[in-house]
Amino acid sequence: MTVNKINLNSDIAEHDFQFYQAVDKPLIASINSANLSCLFHGGQREIVENAVIECIKQNVSIGAHISFLDKENFGRTKREWDKKSMYSLLKKQMNFLSDICKTHNEYLTHLKLHGALSNMASKDTNLAKIIVSFFKSNHPDLIILAPALSELAKVSQEEGLHTVLEVFADRTYEDNGMLTPRSINGSLITSPIIAVNHVKAMLEKKAIISRTGIEISTKFDSICVHSDTPNSVKICNEICILLNSMSIKQKKLNEFFN
């Protein structure tokens, strides 16, 4: 085992205040980096602001969780796009979260794409290039948190941006290294035991392991637990116990580049 540090991240502030209190807040206490909704797929401004304050309190780095404007489908439906509309989408969401952070003397460390936008940019090289070009021109110091083996990660690395590759504790993978579509039964891992074993195997093999058992070797430095996965808090807590047992230290995303 040569992995000695890892980042644990989660998507936060996507739902109502009751969900924030019951799920988001406990998750923030366990993770190292939070991806906060910019209100295009879910959440409320007050909840995002509460999450920013809690992240500062818990020493958790803050990133923008960017999606298509699609609250009806929680950002999980494909949308048409062109360069102009994509730049506008990215700019509005970055400005929203940056402004909130500034009011609390905090700054954004990273960005992560959500839902359909993430899935599309993982496969579409042209879309990945458009997104990366926006951040290279406007936010060159931000870290791009991108799925391992994705086109977004490849393009970001080629363009010289700080790039962290992530894998998912609560999702299964296909033989090509992409996430199993949520429409397929069993694509979501809700059992803490299965999720922890999934993470342990990826750490030990240094690979993404598909649901058919194929091992696809890849570097990764971050593990995501989706907040809206059933048992997410328990899954996250169990992963923390696993990491400690494997002597793997948890780090914020920006600590990988210090």
RAJOVEN-V110520 format. One record per pair of residues at least 12 apart in sequence whose ideal C-beta (glycine too) atoms are under 10 Angstrom apart, sorted by the first residue. I is the first residue (numbers start at 1). J is the second residue. If there is no record, write none. Layout:
# RAJOVEN-V110520
i/j
I/J
I/J
This chain:
# RAJOVEN-V110520
i/j
1/203
1/204
1/206
1/246
1/247
1/248
2/206
3/202
3/203
3/204
3/206
3/219
3/220
3/221
3/243
3/246
3/247
3/248
3/249
4/246
4/247
4/248
4/249
4/251
5/32
5/221
5/243
5/248
5/249
5/250
5/251
5/255
5/256
6/32
6/167
6/199
6/203
6/220
6/221
6/222
6/223
6/239
6/243
6/246
6/248
6/249
6/250
6/251
6/256
7/31
7/32
7/33
7/61
7/110
7/143
7/145
7/164
7/166
7/220
7/221
7/222
7/223
7/224
7/250
7/251
7/252
7/253
7/254
7/255
7/256
8/27
8/30
8/31
8/32
8/33
8/60
8/166
8/169
8/199
8/222
8/223
8/224
8/225
8/236
8/239
8/240
8/243
8/250
8/251
8/252
9/27
9/31
9/32
9/33
9/34
9/35
9/60
9/61
9/63
9/65
9/110
9/112
9/145
9/164
9/166
9/222
9/223
9/224
9/225
9/252
9/253
10/23
10/24
10/27
10/28
10/30
10/31
10/32
10/33
10/34
10/35
10/60
10/65
10/169
10/170
10/223
10/224
10/225
10/226
10/227
10/228
10/229
10/232
10/233
10/235
10/236
11/24
11/27
11/34
11/35
11/36
11/37
11/41
11/42
11/43
11/63
11/65
11/67
11/112
11/114
11/115
11/224
11/225
11/226
11/227
11/228
11/229
11/232
12/24
12/25
12/27
12/28
12/31
12/33
12/34
12/35
12/36
12/37
12/43
12/47
12/48
12/50
12/51
12/52
12/54
12/55
12/60
12/62
12/63
12/65
12/227
13/28
13/34
13/35
13/36
13/37
13/38
13/39
13/42
13/43
13/44
13/45
13/46
13/47
13/48
13/49
13/50
13/51
13/52
13/54
13/55
13/65
13/97
13/227
14/35
14/36
14/37
14/39
14/41
14/42
14/43
14/44
14/47
14/48
14/51
14/65
14/67
14/74
14/75
14/114
14/226
14/227
14/228
15/37
15/42
15/43
15/44
15/47
15/74
15/227
15/228
16/42
16/43
16/44
16/47
17/44
17/46
17/47
17/50
19/42
19/43
19/47
19/227
19/228
20/43
20/44
20/46
20/47
20/48
20/50
20/51
20/54
20/227
21/47
21/50
22/233
23/227
23/228
23/229
23/232
23/233
23/236
24/36
24/43
24/47
24/50
24/51
24/54
24/227
24/228
24/232
24/233
25/50
25/51
25/54
25/58
25/233
26/227
26/232
26/233
26/234
26/236
26/237
27/51
27/54
27/58
27/60
27/225
27/226
27/227
27/232
27/233
27/235
27/236
27/237
28/50
28/51
28/54
28/55
28/57
28/58
28/60
28/227
29/54
29/57
29/58
29/60
29/233
29/236
29/237
29/240
30/58
30/60
30/225
30/233
30/235
30/236
30/237
30/239
30/240
30/250
31/55
31/58
31/60
31/61
31/223
31/224
31/225
31/227
31/236
31/239
31/240
31/250
31/252
32/58
32/59
32/60
32/61
32/222
32/223
32/249
32/250
32/251
32/252
32/253
32/254
32/255
33/55
33/60
33/61
33/62
33/63
33/109
33/110
33/112
33/143
33/145
33/164
33/166
33/222
33/224
33/250
33/251
33/252
33/253
33/254
33/255
34/51
34/52
34/54
34/55
34/58
34/60
34/61
34/62
34/63
34/65
34/109
34/110
34/112
34/227
34/252
35/61
35/62
35/63
35/64
35/65
35/66
35/97
35/110
35/111
35/112
35/113
35/114
35/145
35/224
35/226
35/227
35/253
36/48
36/49
36/51
36/52
36/55
36/62
36/63
36/64
36/65
36/96
36/97
36/100
36/101
36/108
36/112
37/51
37/64
37/65
37/66
37/67
37/75
37/93
37/96
37/97
37/114
37/227
38/64
38/65
38/66
38/67
38/69
38/89
38/90
38/92
38/93
38/94
38/95
38/96
38/97
38/98
38/100
38/111
38/114
39/67
39/69
39/71
39/92
39/93
39/96
39/97
40/65
40/66
40/67
40/68
40/69
40/70
40/71
40/75
40/89
40/92
40/93
40/96
40/114
40/115
40/117
41/65
41/66
41/67
41/68
41/69
41/70
41/71
41/72
41/73
41/74
41/75
41/76
41/77
41/93
41/114
41/115
41/116
41/117
42/65
42/67
42/70
42/71
42/74
42/75
42/114
42/115
42/228
43/65
43/71
45/96
45/100
48/62
48/65
48/96
48/97
48/100
48/101
49/100
49/101
49/103
49/104
51/100
52/97
52/100
52/101
52/103
52/104
52/106
52/108
53/100
53/104
53/106
55/101
55/104
55/106
56/101
56/104
56/105
56/106
59/252
60/109
60/252
61/106
61/107
61/108
61/109
61/110
61/143
61/251
61/252
61/253
61/254
61/255
62/97
62/98
62/100
62/101
62/104
62/106
62/107
62/108
62/109
62/110
62/252
62/253
63/97
63/108
63/109
63/110
63/111
63/112
63/142
63/143
63/144
63/145
63/253
63/254
64/90
64/93
64/94
64/95
64/96
64/97
64/98
64/101
64/108
64/109
64/110
64/111
64/112
64/113
64/114
64/139
64/142
65/93
65/97
65/110
65/111
65/112
65/113
65/114
65/115
65/118
65/145
66/89
66/90
66/92
66/93
66/94
66/96
66/97
66/111
66/112
66/113
66/114
66/115
66/117
66/118
66/131
67/79
67/89
67/93
67/112
67/113
67/114
67/115
67/116
67/117
67/118
68/80
68/81
68/85
68/86
68/89
68/113
68/114
68/115
68/116
68/117
68/120
69/85
69/88
69/89
69/92
69/93
70/114
70/115
70/116
70/117
73/115
73/116
74/114
74/115
74/116
74/228
75/113
75/114
75/115
75/116
75/117
75/118
76/114
76/115
76/116
76/117
76/118
76/119
76/182
76/183
77/115
77/116
78/115
78/116
78/117
78/119
78/120
79/116
79/117
79/120
81/117
81/120
81/124
81/127
81/130
82/130
83/126
83/127
83/129
83/130
83/133
83/134
84/130
86/117
86/121
86/127
86/130
86/131
86/133
86/134
87/130
87/131
87/133
87/134
87/137
87/138
88/134
89/117
89/131
89/134
90/111
90/113
90/117
90/130
90/131
90/134
90/135
90/138
90/139
91/134
91/138
91/139
93/111
93/114
94/108
94/111
94/134
94/135
94/138
94/139
94/142
97/111
98/139
107/141
107/142
107/254
108/139
108/141
108/142
108/143
109/141
109/142
109/143
109/145
109/162
109/252
109/253
109/254
109/255
109/257
110/139
110/142
110/143
110/144
110/145
110/146
110/162
110/163
110/164
110/222
110/252
110/253
110/254
111/131
111/135
111/139
111/142
111/143
111/144
111/145
111/146
112/143
112/144
112/145
112/146
112/147
112/152
112/164
112/166
112/222
112/224
112/253
113/127
113/128
113/131
113/144
113/145
113/146
113/147
113/150
113/152
114/226
115/182
117/131
117/152
118/145
118/146
118/147
118/150
118/152
118/179
119/147
119/150
119/178
119/179
119/181
119/182
120/151
120/152
121/146
121/147
121/150
121/151
121/152
121/153
121/155
121/156
122/146
122/147
122/148
122/149
122/150
122/151
122/152
122/153
122/154
122/177
122/178
122/179
123/150
123/151
123/152
123/176
123/178
124/151
124/152
125/151
125/152
125/154
125/155
126/151
126/155
127/151
127/152
127/155
128/144
128/146
128/150
128/151
128/152
128/153
128/154
128/155
128/156
128/158
128/159
129/151
129/152
129/155
129/156
129/158
129/159
130/155
131/144
131/146
131/152
131/155
131/156
132/144
132/146
132/151
132/152
132/153
132/154
132/155
132/156
132/157
132/158
132/159
132/160
132/161
132/163
133/155
133/159
135/156
135/159
135/161
136/155
136/156
136/159
136/160
136/161
139/161
140/159
140/160
140/161
140/162
141/161
141/162
141/254
141/257
142/161
142/162
142/253
142/254
143/156
143/161
143/162
143/163
143/164
143/222
143/252
143/253
143/254
143/256
143/257
144/156
144/157
144/159
144/161
144/162
144/163
144/164
144/165
144/253
145/162
145/163
145/164
145/165
145/166
145/221
145/222
145/224
145/253
146/161
146/163
146/164
146/165
146/166
146/222
147/165
147/166
147/167
147/168
147/171
147/173
147/177
147/178
147/179
147/208
147/218
147/220
147/222
147/224
148/164
148/165
148/166
148/167
148/168
148/173
148/177
148/202
148/207
148/208
148/216
148/218
148/219
148/220
148/221
148/222
149/165
149/167
149/173
149/176
149/177
149/178
149/208
149/216
149/217
149/218
149/219
149/220
150/165
150/166
150/177
150/178
150/179
153/165
153/166
153/218
153/219
153/220
162/253
162/254
162/256
162/257
163/221
163/256
163/257
164/219
164/220
164/221
164/222
164/253
164/254
164/256
164/257
165/218
165/219
165/220
165/221
165/222
166/220
166/221
166/222
166/223
166/224
166/253
167/179
167/198
167/199
167/202
167/203
167/207
167/208
167/209
167/218
167/220
167/221
167/222
167/223
167/224
168/180
168/188
168/189
168/195
168/198
168/199
168/202
168/208
168/222
168/223
168/224
168/225
168/226
168/229
169/189
169/192
169/194
169/195
169/196
169/198
169/199
169/202
169/223
169/224
169/225
169/226
169/229
169/232
169/235
169/236
169/238
169/239
169/242
170/187
170/188
170/189
170/190
170/191
170/192
170/194
170/195
170/198
170/199
170/223
170/224
170/225
170/226
170/228
170/229
170/230
170/231
170/232
170/235
170/236
170/239
171/187
171/188
171/189
171/195
171/198
171/211
171/224
171/225
171/226
171/229
172/184
172/186
172/187
172/188
172/189
172/194
172/198
172/209
172/210
172/211
172/212
173/187
173/198
173/202
173/208
173/209
173/210
173/211
173/212
173/214
173/216
174/187
174/208
174/210
174/211
174/212
174/214
174/216
175/208
175/210
175/211
175/212
175/213
175/214
175/216
176/208
176/210
176/214
176/216
177/207
177/208
177/209
177/210
177/214
177/216
177/217
177/218
178/208
178/210
179/208
180/210
180/211
184/211
186/211
187/211
188/226
188/228
188/229
188/230
189/211
189/225
189/226
189/229
189/230
189/231
189/235
190/229
190/230
190/231
190/232
190/234
190/235
191/230
191/231
191/234
191/235
192/231
192/232
192/233
192/234
192/235
192/236
192/237
192/238
192/239
193/234
193/235
193/238
194/235
195/223
195/225
195/229
195/231
195/232
195/234
195/235
195/236
195/238
195/239
195/242
196/234
196/235
196/237
196/238
196/239
196/241
196/242
196/243
197/238
197/242
198/211
198/223
198/235
198/239
199/223
199/225
199/235
199/238
199/239
199/242
199/243
199/246
200/239
200/242
200/243
200/245
200/246
201/215
202/215
202/218
202/220
202/223
203/220
203/223
203/242
203/243
203/246
203/248
204/246
205/217
205/218
206/218
206/219
206/220
207/219
207/220
208/220
221/251
221/253
221/256
222/251
222/253
222/256
223/236
223/239
223/242
223/243
223/250
225/237
225/238
225/239
